[in-house]
Amino acid sequence: MAFFTARSHASPASSKITFFANSFCPFAQRVWIALEIKGIPYQMVEVIPPHLEKENYNPPDLLDVNPEANIPCIRHGNWGVWESGVIMEYLEDLAMGHNLLPLGNPQLRAHCRLWTDHINRKILPSFYSLLLTPPPSPQSQLDGVDDELEAQNRSNTEQHTMLVATLQKNITALVNASHATGPYFLGSEIGYVDVVFAPWIIRLSRVLSYYRNFPRPEIGTRWRQWVDAIESDERVRRTVSDENSYHGVYRGVGEDGWDSLRAAWGNGATGSRKTIVEISYAKKVVAQEGFGLGGDVWGHLGVQEEDAVNGMTSA
């Protein structure tokens, strides 16, 4: 439905809000869902990042307020703001449409911000660490291989198990902090934390479960109830592309992990696969968090170990 939603918002809006984004950036999807839930009129202008499209076009209206052409970005009149979290706070401050943060309850608002921080600092790094790590080879492909390759695959399997467990632990902590009966984080209505996490809930089933065998939510659990609520919400669905489109974006990384990035960037490898939209962020958080993966991972991601220790990337 994302294609049709974008097309229906191609004309200038009465609010004078222009939303610069693309359909496959999860950070842009956060803002997109917020706009849909709030019912704020907006114009959407699709911008393809330069690492995906050599001849990408940055609209002058975007560059006027955001010379770096960062997306997502909102232009409101002659003023602009970017970074998904900052944009969502700005939309809340406009007090237009449905409130995502609860009114008149400072403690509950702080609770939402605390668990938004958990999503950003814990869940997303573990999500991308799992996605960017090459999957272990099936046992059927190891028949007759030498001991060194078999040992390497055992190491990859242990690494994969650790990364799955880390992501599960971080999601469980978030679920345990949510409303007891839900279905959303604070109860019966979708809110701020739901919107912040929704793009990755969508990608858990379409990307991580498909390419990394990440366990799907068990029927009857609070986690399954939350996922079902997000997946079935009409306003969220308006920002979701068809499943094959996600494979078109994530297949290279999904099948080969960081090996596909070397092909995409031309670092002595062959291949024409494109990298994912959010690769700069993914590289940064994996380098910063580490997850015990070590310097080899940083090297595969094009990151110097000393930069990783300092929280910097070479990209």
Secondary structure by P-SEA (a helix, b strand, c coil): caaaaaaaacccccccbbbbbccccaaaaaaaaaaaaaccbbbbbbbbccccccbbbbbcccccccccccccbbbccccccccaaaaaaaaaaacccccccccccaaaaaaaaaaaaaaaccaaaaaaaaaaccccccccccccccaaaaaaaaaaaaaaaaaaaaaaaaaaaaaaaccccccccccccccaaaaaaaaaaaaccccccccccccccccccaaaaaaaaaaacaaaaaacccaaaaaacccccccccaaaaaaaaccccccccccccaaaaaaaaaaaacccccaaaaaaacccaaaaaaccccc
